């Protein structure tokens, strides 16, 4: 049984809305909250990739997704004042698609939020 055209158009619109929300939110981010103990999140586009800086008082989380035509490098750092708690990188043997970059950034932000709120 064929799928009605209105169902296909509806799904297409949902994908378009999702992609637009990713691309629009990735341009820049205002701080999530203004309090001294709340997270401030800034996302910026870097070439084909993106970077995110999350701060809370003296703590800082950083993630860079650098995409080249040959590969992708993901860098994650976490520091408290001047002491690095996490400093790791990984290399993927292919360039990530823009939606994959957005997903990696969103997952990182959500993981930081979850870890901060559990403490």
Backbone as CSV, one residue per row, in Angstrom:
resi,resn,N_x,N_y,N_z,CA_x,CA_y,CA_z,C_x,C_y,C_z
1,UNK,0.838,-1.177,0.000,0.000,0.000,0.000,0.887,1.245,0.000
2,UNK,0.691,2.168,-0.939,1.551,3.351,-1.022,1.296,4.316,0.143
3,UNK,2.345,5.055,0.491,2.237,6.056,1.559,1.603,7.312,0.976
4,UNK,0.583,7.871,1.640,-0.039,9.093,1.132,0.975,10.233,1.034
5,UNK,0.836,11.046,-0.009,1.764,12.152,-0.234,1.773,13.138,0.928
6,UNK,0.637,13.350,1.593,0.613,14.292,2.714,1.485,13.789,3.862
7,UNK,1.587,12.469,4.057,2.441,11.918,5.111,3.903,12.143,4.770
8,UNK,4.250,11.985,3.471,5.626,12.208,3.046,5.991,13.679,3.215
9,UNK,5.107,14.574,2.794,5.382,15.999,2.933,5.509,16.381,4.400
10,UNK,4.691,15.798,5.260,4.762,16.096,6.692,6.092,15.683,7.287
11,UNK,6.579,14.515,6.898,7.881,14.060,7.392,8.993,14.943,6.849
12,UNK,8.878,15.324,5.598,9.888,16.205,4.999,9.950,17.535,5.718
13,UNK,8.803,18.069,6.073,8.758,19.335,6.802,9.391,19.184,8.182
14,UNK,9.128,18.056,8.839,9.704,17.825,10.169,11.227,17.763,10.078
15,UNK,11.764,17.070,9.061,13.219,17.000,8.890,13.794,18.382,8.598
16,UNK,13.111,19.148,7.759,13.575,20.482,7.433,13.603,21.354,8.689
17,UNK,12.558,21.279,9.494,12.502,22.061,10.732,13.624,21.647,11.674
18,UNK,13.882,20.342,11.772,14.950,19.848,12.636,16.313,20.346,12.154
19,UNK,16.568,20.249,10.866,17.839,20.704,10.320,18.022,22.203,10.498
20,UNK,16.952,22.967,10.280,17.045,24.409,10.476,17.319,24.758,11.924
21,UNK,16.696,24.041,12.853,16.936,24.338,14.261,18.386,24.037,14.631
22,UNK,18.963,22.952,14.084,20.372,22.657,14.342,21.257,23.742,13.761
23,UNK,20.996,24.135,12.523,21.876,25.112,11.897,21.724,26.490,12.521
24,UNK,20.539,26.866,12.942,20.350,28.173,13.549,20.915,28.229,14.950
25,UNK,20.778,27.154,15.725,21.309,27.169,17.086,22.810,27.040,17.095
26,UNK,23.405,26.556,16.031,24.844,26.376,16.000,25.621,27.644,15.705
27,UNK,24.968,28.706,15.273,25.677,29.926,14.925,26.255,30.585,16.171
28,UNK,25.454,30.791,17.166,25.935,31.316,18.442,24.903,30.999,19.503
29,UNK,25.356,31.017,20.724,24.475,30.680,21.832,24.619,31.736,22.902
30,UNK,23.543,32.215,23.426,23.578,33.102,24.575,23.767,32.253,25.815
31,UNK,24.288,32.826,26.884,24.411,32.044,28.118,23.057,31.492,28.543
32,UNK,23.067,30.248,29.043,21.834,29.595,29.452,21.219,30.317,30.636
33,UNK,22.026,30.717,31.603,21.548,31.395,32.790,22.533,32.480,33.184
34,UNK,22.063,33.418,33.994,22.915,34.540,34.356,23.499,34.428,35.757
35,UNK,23.059,33.466,36.545,23.551,33.325,37.915,24.995,32.872,37.954
36,UNK,25.720,33.146,39.055,27.134,32.782,39.130,27.387,31.274,39.158
37,UNK,26.421,30.481,39.618,26.593,29.032,39.672,25.957,28.315,38.490
38,UNK,25.389,29.062,37.554,24.717,28.453,36.411,25.673,28.322,35.230
39,UNK,25.351,27.411,34.335,26.182,27.176,33.159,25.999,28.281,32.136
40,UNK,27.098,28.686,31.539,27.056,29.585,30.393,27.624,28.806,29.217
41,UNK,26.878,28.787,28.115,27.245,27.960,26.964,27.401,28.854,25.743
42,UNK,28.542,28.711,25.060,28.790,29.464,23.843,29.236,28.495,22.755
43,UNK,28.495,28.465,21.665,28.802,27.580,20.536,29.148,28.455,19.343
44,UNK,30.284,28.157,18.704,30.680,28.912,17.524,31.077,27.961,16.409
45,UNK,30.870,28.415,15.190,31.235,27.636,14.011,32.712,27.868,13.730
46,UNK,33.428,26.789,13.461,34.854,26.840,13.137,35.077,26.091,11.832
47,UNK,35.139,26.794,10.730,35.298,26.141,9.432,34.131,25.212,9.163
48,UNK,34.405,23.934,8.933,33.352,22.949,8.719,32.871,22.340,10.033
49,UNK,33.546,22.653,11.125,33.200,22.102,12.436,32.632,23.156,13.359
50,UNK,32.681,22.859,14.655,32.168,23.771,15.674,32.963,23.590,16.953
51,UNK,32.854,24.589,17.827,33.423,24.470,19.160,32.402,24.952,20.169
52,UNK,32.475,24.392,21.365,31.592,24.805,22.450,32.446,25.049,23.682
53,UNK,32.153,26.150,24.367,32.793,26.469,25.642,31.677,26.604,26.669
54,UNK,31.771,25.810,27.734,30.781,25.835,28.808,31.519,26.250,30.071
55,UNK,31.005,27.256,30.751,31.657,27.707,31.975,30.657,27.748,33.122
56,UNK,31.203,27.516,34.316,30.443,27.630,35.564,31.446,28.023,36.638
57,UNK,31.435,29.304,37.002,32.415,29.776,37.977,33.824,29.565,37.454
58,UNK,34.649,28.834,38.217,36.040,28.582,37.806,36.188,27.339,36.930
59,UNK,35.095,26.625,36.689,35.147,25.398,35.880,34.858,25.717,34.420
60,UNK,35.522,24.974,33.548,35.327,25.168,32.116,35.385,23.836,31.396
61,UNK,34.455,23.634,30.474,34.425,22.468,29.594,34.562,22.988,28.173
62,UNK,35.317,22.263,27.350,35.593,22.710,25.990,35.543,21.505,25.059
63,UNK,34.927,21.707,23.911,34.930,20.666,22.882,35.088,21.338,21.525
64,UNK,36.000,20.802,20.736,36.217,21.265,19.371,36.024,20.079,18.445
65,UNK,35.217,20.261,17.424,35.067,19.264,16.361,35.609,19.924,15.102
66,UNK,36.807,19.505,14.703,37.471,20.071,13.532,37.323,19.098,12.364
67,UNK,36.695,19.575,11.308,36.401,18.724,10.151,37.232,19.188,8.961
68,UNK,37.943,18.242,8.349,38.675,18.502,7.108,38.109,17.553,6.047
69,UNK,38.475,17.736,4.791,37.985,16.808,3.769,38.447,15.362,3.987
70,UNK,39.548,15.173,4.734,40.080,13.832,4.941,39.640,13.173,6.235
71,UNK,39.444,13.971,7.311,39.144,13.369,8.608,38.458,14.360,9.540
72,UNK,38.223,13.914,10.757,37.634,14.749,11.803,38.418,14.521,13.090
73,UNK,38.753,15.603,13.778,39.420,15.522,15.070,38.479,16.116,16.110
74,UNK,38.279,15.378,17.204,37.433,15.840,18.300,38.328,16.007,19.522
75,UNK,38.311,17.215,20.082,39.107,17.536,21.255,38.169,17.879,22.405
76,UNK,38.393,17.251,23.575,37.594,17.528,24.772,38.529,17.892,25.911
77,UNK,38.182,18.975,26.607,38.966,19.383,27.770,38.016,19.819,28.876
78,UNK,38.435,19.551,30.098,37.710,20.020,31.269,38.740,20.519,32.254
79,UNK,38.526,21.725,32.769,39.483,22.226,33.748,38.766,22.954,34.871
80,UNK,39.419,22.921,36.028,38.957,23.636,37.207,40.082,24.585,37.573
81,UNK,39.834,25.872,37.451,40.854,26.927,37.554,41.923,26.639,36.514
82,UNK,43.158,26.366,36.908,44.217,26.109,35.930,44.577,24.635,35.809
83,UNK,43.846,23.770,36.507,44.148,22.342,36.505,43.244,21.608,35.504
84,UNK,43.883,20.914,34.551,43.125,20.133,33.578,42.706,18.807,34.198
85,UNK,41.407,18.549,34.194,40.872,17.291,34.698,40.720,16.279,33.571
86,UNK,40.416,16.772,32.379,40.272,15.936,31.182,40.956,16.665,30.036
87,UNK,41.745,15.935,29.260,42.383,16.474,28.059,42.549,15.307,27.102
88,UNK,41.578,15.129,26.217,41.591,13.965,25.330,41.198,14.363,23.920
89,UNK,41.633,13.548,22.977,41.270,13.789,21.579,41.050,12.446,20.891
90,UNK,40.316,12.515,19.810,40.100,11.328,18.979,40.053,11.770,17.528
91,UNK,40.502,10.887,16.663,40.520,11.175,15.232,39.659,10.148,14.511
92,UNK,38.813,10.646,13.635,37.965,9.782,12.803,38.507,9.838,11.378
93,UNK,38.492,8.720,10.690,39.106,8.655,9.369,38.213,9.149,8.234
94,UNK,37.207,9.922,8.591,36.337,10.514,7.566,35.809,11.843,8.090
95,UNK,35.409,12.732,7.186,34.805,13.978,7.650,33.383,13.718,8.160
96,UNK,33.047,14.291,9.300,31.685,14.164,9.804,30.770,15.101,9.023
97,UNK,29.560,14.666,8.798,28.554,15.506,8.156,28.110,16.582,9.147
98,UNK,27.609,17.716,8.653,27.164,18.786,9.557,26.171,18.327,10.625
99,UNK,25.265,17.443,10.281,24.294,16.968,11.273,24.978,16.119,12.346
100,UNK,26.060,15.407,11.969,26.815,14.627,12.952,27.601,15.545,13.895
101,UNK,28.127,16.641,13.355,28.826,17.625,14.184,27.848,18.231,15.191
102,UNK,26.677,18.631,14.707,25.653,19.200,15.595,25.250,18.202,16.675
103,UNK,25.110,16.948,16.294,24.735,15.911,17.259,25.814,15.696,18.314
104,UNK,27.080,15.709,17.900,28.183,15.536,18.849,28.234,16.693,19.836
105,UNK,28.045,17.911,19.344,28.049,19.092,20.218,26.875,19.029,21.187
106,UNK,25.693,18.712,20.683,24.500,18.629,21.550,24.665,17.545,22.608
107,UNK,25.204,16.397,22.229,25.429,15.318,23.196,26.420,15.746,24.281
108,UNK,27.461,16.462,23.887,28.457,16.918,24.861,27.838,17.912,25.849
109,UNK,27.090,18.874,25.329,26.435,19.864,26.188,25.493,19.170,27.164
110,UNK,24.703,18.221,26.665,23.772,17.501,27.537,24.508,16.673,28.588
111,UNK,25.656,16.085,28.230,26.398,15.284,29.202,26.975,16.170,30.305
112,UNK,27.464,17.354,29.944,27.975,18.279,30.946,26.848,18.725,31.871
113,UNK,25.706,19.087,31.283,24.559,19.517,32.106,24.158,18.428,33.086
114,UNK,24.120,17.190,32.619,23.728,16.076,33.468,24.721,15.873,34.602
115,UNK,26.014,15.894,34.286,27.026,15.698,35.337,27.019,16.830,36.350
116,UNK,26.809,18.069,35.904,26.802,19.208,36.823,25.601,19.145,37.747
117,UNK,24.451,18.792,37.211,23.225,18.778,38.019,23.159,17.594,38.964
118,UNK,23.943,16.536,38.724,23.978,15.393,39.630,24.773,15.693,40.891
119,UNK,25.715,16.637,40.797,26.589,16.934,41.951,25.893,17.762,42.990
